[in-house]
């Protein structure tokens, strides 16, 4: 059984999921300082041994939240219907990213916001993150191949697009609103600007 297989197996039982939910709730309400093995296990209604046997300790629980966040993001992207319009599909992908991040804000902060100081994702979790980015590259490549985007490497365009989208979503997640606009309208406006630049150079 590979590392990714072990990762999937250890979280799919009921108690493992309760542990993750308890850790996410503690992180959301009390911050990283609340994430001790004892606190997480007590909140999940299990023994510390049950937590250690599934995750190896606190770092394993955080790594699992990181991975679960990317699993949810990837699943949401794959669940979207595809059309014959690659530009519309890419825009829907961007909107799906925002919706998923807002619905999973604690996971998102573990994934991207340094919510747990010193945390380093495992190799298997890094792979999940790269797979999510590869999905975006594929969406951009469809637009490039259709002649809709400026002639740049899809990986570079995807990186710039993701960086912009991510920045806007992070501002919304942490409650920063420089001009006091509606966050949804701000996101739509930014997508208009980004896509106009990508389609017209």
matplotlib code that plots the C-alpha trace (Angstrom):
import matplotlib.pyplot as plt

x = [0.0, 1.5, 1.6, -1.4, -3.4, -2.5, -3.6, -7.0, -7.6, -6.9, -9.4, -12.4, -13.6, -16.1, -13.8, -11.1, -13.6, -14.8, -11.1, -10.7, -14.0, -13.0, -9.6, -11.1, -13.6, -10.9, -8.7, -11.6, -12.8, -9.6, -6.6, -3.6, -2.7, -5.7, -4.5, -3.1, -3.6, -5.6, -7.9, -8.6, -9.2, -11.5, -13.5, -13.8, -14.9, -12.0, -8.8, -5.5, -4.4, -7.1, -5.8, -2.2, -3.1, -4.8, -2.7, 0.5, -0.1, -1.1, 1.0, -0.7, -4.1, -3.1, -1.7, -5.0, -6.9, -4.5, -5.1, -8.9, -9.1, -7.4, -9.6, -12.7, -11.4, -10.6, -13.9, -15.8, -14.0, -14.6, -18.3, -18.9, -20.5, -18.3, -19.5, -18.2, -17.0, -13.6, -13.6, -17.0, -15.7, -12.6, -14.6, -16.9, -13.8, -12.6, -16.0, -16.0, -12.6, -14.1, -17.2, -15.2, -12.8, -15.5, -17.4, -14.2, -12.4, -10.6, -9.2, -8.3, -6.3, -4.4, -3.8, -2.6, -2.8, -0.2, -3.0, -0.7, 2.8, 5.6, 3.4, 4.9, 2.7, 3.7, 4.9, 1.5, -0.3, 2.0, 1.0, -2.7, -1.9, 0.0, -2.8, -5.3, -3.0, -2.6, -6.4, -6.3, -3.5, -5.7, -8.5, -6.2, -4.7, -8.2, -8.6, -5.1, -5.6, -8.9, -7.0, -8.9, -5.9, -2.7, 0.2, 1.8, 2.6, -0.5, 1.4, 2.5, -1.0, -2.5, 0.0, -0.8, -4.6, -4.5, -2.3, -4.9, -7.9, -6.2, -5.4, -8.9, -10.3, -7.8, -8.8, -12.4, -11.6, -9.7, -12.2, -10.0, -12.0, -9.9, -12.7, -15.7, -17.3, -19.4, -16.9, -18.9, -19.1, -15.4, -14.5, -16.7, -15.1, -11.6, -12.4, -13.7, -10.3, -8.3, -10.1, -10.1, -6.3, -5.9, -8.1, -6.9, -3.3]
y = [0.0, 3.4, 6.5, 8.0, 4.8, 4.8, 8.5, 7.7, 4.6, 6.2, 9.0, 7.3, 5.6, 7.3, 8.0, 9.4, 11.8, 12.9, 13.7, 15.8, 17.7, 18.3, 19.6, 21.9, 23.3, 23.9, 25.6, 27.7, 28.8, 28.9, 28.9, 26.7, 26.8, 24.7, 21.8, 19.4, 15.7, 15.6, 18.5, 17.1, 13.6, 14.9, 17.0, 14.0, 11.6, 9.2, 8.3, 9.8, 6.4, 6.3, 9.6, 8.4, 5.1, 6.9, 10.0, 9.6, 12.8, 16.4, 17.0, 14.0, 15.5, 18.9, 17.1, 15.3, 18.6, 20.0, 17.0, 16.9, 20.6, 19.8, 16.7, 18.8, 21.4, 18.8, 17.0, 20.3, 21.1, 17.6, 17.8, 20.9, 20.2, 20.9, 22.6, 23.3, 26.8, 26.5, 30.1, 29.8, 26.6, 28.2, 31.1, 28.6, 26.9, 30.2, 30.7, 27.2, 27.8, 30.8, 28.9, 25.9, 28.1, 30.0, 26.8, 25.3, 28.4, 26.6, 24.0, 26.8, 28.6, 25.3, 24.9, 28.4, 30.7, 29.3, 28.6, 26.2, 27.6, 25.3, 22.8, 21.1, 19.0, 15.4, 14.3, 12.7, 15.9, 17.9, 15.6, 16.3, 20.1, 19.7, 17.7, 20.5, 23.0, 20.6, 20.6, 24.4, 24.1, 21.8, 24.3, 27.1, 24.8, 24.3, 28.1, 28.4, 25.5, 27.1, 30.3, 32.3, 33.3, 35.1, 32.9, 32.0, 28.7, 27.4, 26.7, 30.4, 31.7, 29.3, 30.4, 34.1, 33.4, 31.3, 33.8, 36.6, 34.4, 33.1, 36.6, 37.8, 34.8, 35.1, 38.8, 37.6, 34.7, 37.0, 39.9, 42.5, 44.8, 47.8, 49.7, 48.3, 46.6, 43.5, 40.6, 38.6, 41.7, 42.4, 38.8, 39.1, 42.4, 41.0, 38.0, 40.5, 42.3, 39.1, 37.5, 40.7, 40.8, 37.1, 37.3, 40.6, 40.7]
z = [0.0, -1.0, 1.0, -0.8, -0.2, 3.5, 3.7, 2.2, 4.3, 7.7, 7.4, 6.0, 9.1, 11.3, 14.2, 11.9, 10.4, 13.9, 14.8, 11.7, 12.4, 16.0, 14.9, 12.3, 14.9, 17.5, 14.9, 13.7, 17.2, 19.3, 16.9, 16.4, 20.1, 20.9, 18.7, 21.2, 20.9, 24.2, 23.2, 19.8, 21.1, 23.9, 21.4, 19.1, 21.9, 21.4, 23.2, 22.5, 21.4, 18.8, 17.4, 17.4, 15.8, 12.9, 12.4, 14.4, 16.3, 15.9, 12.7, 11.1, 11.8, 10.4, 7.3, 6.9, 7.0, 4.4, 2.2, 2.8, 1.7, -1.6, -2.0, -1.5, -4.0, -6.6, -6.2, -6.5, -9.7, -11.2, -10.3, -12.4, -15.8, -18.8, -22.0, -25.4, -24.3, -22.6, -21.5, -19.7, -18.1, -16.9, -15.4, -13.7, -12.4, -10.8, -9.2, -7.9, -6.3, -4.4, -3.4, -2.1, -0.2, 1.5, 2.4, 3.8, 5.2, 8.0, 5.6, 3.2, 5.9, 6.6, 2.9, 2.1, 5.2, 7.6, 10.1, 12.0, 12.4, 11.4, 9.6, 6.6, 4.3, 3.7, 0.2, -0.4, 0.5, -1.7, -4.6, -4.0, -4.2, -7.4, -8.9, -8.1, -9.9, -12.9, -13.3, -13.6, -16.2, -18.2, -18.2, -19.3, -22.0, -23.5, -23.9, -25.4, -27.8, -28.9, -29.7, -27.1, -24.9, -25.6, -26.7, -23.4, -21.8, -20.1, -16.9, -16.7, -17.4, -14.9, -12.2, -12.8, -12.9, -9.7, -7.9, -8.7, -7.8, -4.6, -3.5, -3.8, -2.0, 0.8, 1.3, 1.6, 3.9, 6.3, 6.0, 4.2, 2.0, 0.9, -1.0, 0.9, -2.1, -2.1, -2.2, -4.8, -7.1, -6.5, -7.6, -10.7, -11.6, -11.1, -13.4, -16.0, -15.9, -15.9, -18.8, -20.8, -20.5, -21.3, -24.4, -25.8, -24.6]

ax = plt.figure().add_subplot(projection="3d")
ax.plot(x, y, z, "-o")
ax.set_aspect("equal")
plt.show()
